[in-house]
Amino acid sequence: RIAYVNGRYRELRNASVNVQDRGYQFADGVYEVCEVRGGRLVDYPRHMARLQRSLRELRISEPMPLPALAIVMHEVVWRNRVTYGLVYLQVTRGVARRDHAFPPHPVKPSVVVTARALNYEKNQQTAANGIKVVTVPENRWPRVDIKSVSLLPNVLAKQEAREKGAYEAWYVGSDGFVTEGASSNAWIVTTDGRVVTRSVDHGILAGITRAVLMEVMDALQIRLEERPFTPAEAYEAAEAFVTSASQIVMPVVAIDGRTVGNGQPGGIARRLREEFHRFSAFS
Ligand code: PLP
């Protein structure tokens, strides 16, 4: 497998960054994950727009012109022969003597790109079974709209989910409402067929899958309500699901050990999963 690191394509096992990289020392960097289908990048322009926003919010300069970045990402996908899978891009503030404040002189941001194949059949099977979710207290910083590599709370939440036999963790804020998953956006479907998800603010990541899915729902005339919901409402919902670039629409069949609906993936989630890529842009 091949990775791109700061201008070079290297064997993944030998690919490394400087120990003084601010990504390594301070998690001072941002990332994007795009789905790869048929060897092409799904909704790439939207991911790049979000990357630019994350960089701007953290005052990290753009490491290279976006068309050049597109070439690198396609090249990594191609060199790894990924037809179905993911491409990962990370940009950090760069390498500098360890000091919390920004380096006094501009440094070049570091860029890493990797890609890996996913097992399509296995993912379809997971979606056919549905996943389990547990709720955990929201303990992240109040700017999770920035897709930063600072993911320690997400790591711990996912681990807690795994140890409880679940796949994803849903954060619940001090107001009692679900914010989002540790690596996904959270959705429910009410018993009268309305799809509910929280509106975007600094408290959740504006998922690209979320945004595209809203267009899908609009086209299919599925009713949407952008508002927060509580775990109690989710337990009683007809359906639940999560969205992310790596899972697209993944049905949720249990929350905190309570069965959602009839314990099978819901019809709306299944339909949205099937229709999703008709509305995606392929680059
Ligand atoms: N929320 C969090 C915390 C995430 O990490 C992710 C993606 O990994 C998402 C939401 C979904 O975003 P996207 O659909 O752009 O992958």
Boltz pocket constraint, residues with backbone or C-beta under 6 A from the ligand:
constraints:
  - pocket:
      binder: B
      contacts: [[A, 33], [A, 144], [A, 180], [A, 181], [A, 182], [A, 183], [A, 184], [A, 185], [A, 204], [A, 205], [A, 206], [A, 207], [A, 208], [A, 209], [A, 210], [A, 243], [A, 244], [A, 245], [A, 246]]
      max_distance: 6.0
